[in-house]
Amino acid sequence: MSYATSPARLIFACCALPLLIACESTPPELDSSLIPESQRKDYQLTMSKAKACPINLAELIDMRSSKDLLVGSSNVTEDTLYSLLQQSLEAMNVSPDIEAATSVKVILNRAFVKSLGSNMVATVVLNVLYKPDNADEYSPAATFRGQSVNVNVSVSEKESSQIAIDAMKTAIHDATKRIKSSLLPNCGNTLSELEAV
């Protein structure tokens, strides 16, 4: 009987392991280092187009119930997170200073950092409402998740806080790249005008 249950348990464990790993940490989908060489040029072209597409940032809101991010016994303040998010959006050509036909409202829904073994995992969840050219209303909110993993071994509390900020910065940028990539199909006319210049 032990011979019958052993292989069954082994098969179950093998099938469940990838699922558990997938739930535990999602690799950054848009990290070019993870993309096969043959597809990297297409990826880079897509990201260039996504970045070139100008979008007006109508609103940037922090809707978290707890505004500060606790890391150990220190905080990453609301202002720091807001600033990181604003900088990342601006780097991807999304800004209140841009006069574009299309606009978005970005809502910081969740941000957290947790330790997994010797790694520090930062996760950010953004909700985005999009209003294309000639539309009267914004779309229903779509959710975008960004994540990063940083090594955090035997460091001081001050260094740990900086590692958390760096990890959150990467997670935020991961999410903003996903946002811009998803909006790329709606940038057709704008990109055509840019390419014609």
Residue pairs with C-beta under 8 A, 6 or more apart in sequence:
24 116
25 116
25 121
25 147
25 149
26 145
26 147
27 34
28 34
28 146
28 147
28 148
28 170
28 174
29 174
29 178
30 43
30 47
30 174
30 177
30 178
30 181
31 174
32 40
32 43
32 44
32 47
35 43
46 181
46 184
47 177
47 181
49 184
49 187
49 191
50 92
50 177
50 180
50 181
50 183
50 184
50 187
51 91
51 92
51 93
51 180
52 93
52 191
52 194
53 93
53 180
53 183
53 184
53 187
53 190
53 191
54 93
54 98
54 100
54 190
55 93
55 94
55 98
55 100
55 102
55 103
55 104
55 180
55 183
56 94
56 95
56 96
56 98
56 99
56 100
56 102
56 103
56 104
57 89
57 94
57 95
57 96
57 98
57 103
57 104
57 106
58 96
58 103
58 104
58 105
58 131
59 105
59 106
60 82
60 85
60 86
60 89
60 96
60 105
60 106
60 108
61 105
61 106
61 107
61 108
62 78
62 81
62 82
62 107
62 108
63 107
63 108
63 109
63 127
64 108
64 109
64 110
64 111
67 77
67 78
68 75
68 76
68 77
68 78
69 75
69 76
69 77
69 81
69 111
69 112
69 113
69 164
69 168
71 113
71 160
71 161
71 164
72 157
72 160
72 161
73 157
74 157
74 158
74 160
74 161
76 113
76 161
76 164
76 165
76 168
80 165
81 108
81 111
81 168
81 172
82 108
84 165
84 168
84 169
84 172
85 106
85 108
85 124
85 126
85 172
85 176
88 169
88 172
88 173
88 175
88 176
89 95
89 106
89 176
91 173
91 176
92 176
92 177
92 179
92 180
93 180
94 104
94 106
94 176
94 179
94 180
100 190
101 132
101 133
101 134
101 190
102 130
102 131
102 132
102 133
102 183
102 186
102 187
102 190
103 130
103 131
104 128
104 129
104 130
104 131
104 179
104 183
105 128
105 129
105 138
106 126
106 127
106 128
106 179
107 126
107 127
107 128
107 129
107 141
108 124
108 126
109 125
109 126
109 127
109 143
110 123
110 124
110 125
111 122
111 123
111 124
111 125
111 168
111 171
112 122
112 123
113 120
113 121
113 122
113 123
113 164
113 167
113 168
114 120
114 121
114 123
115 121
115 152
116 149
118 151
118 152
118 153
119 149
119 150
119 151
119 152
120 149
120 150
120 151
120 152
120 160
120 163
120 164
120 167
121 147
121 148
121 149
121 167
122 147
122 148
122 149
122 150
122 164
122 167
122 168
122 170
122 171
123 145
123 146
123 147
123 171
124 145
124 146
124 147
124 168
124 171
124 172
124 175
125 143
125 144
125 145
125 175
126 143
126 144
126 145
126 146
126 175
126 176
126 179
127 141
127 142
127 143
127 144
128 141
128 142
128 143
128 144
128 179
129 138
129 139
129 140
129 141
129 142
130 138
130 139
130 142
130 183
130 186
131 137
131 138
131 139
132 186
133 189
142 182
144 175
144 178
144 179
144 182
145 175
145 178
146 170
146 171
146 172
146 173
146 174
146 175
146 176
146 178
147 171
147 174
148 167
148 168
148 170
148 171
148 174
149 167
150 163
150 166
150 167
150 170
152 160
152 163
155 163
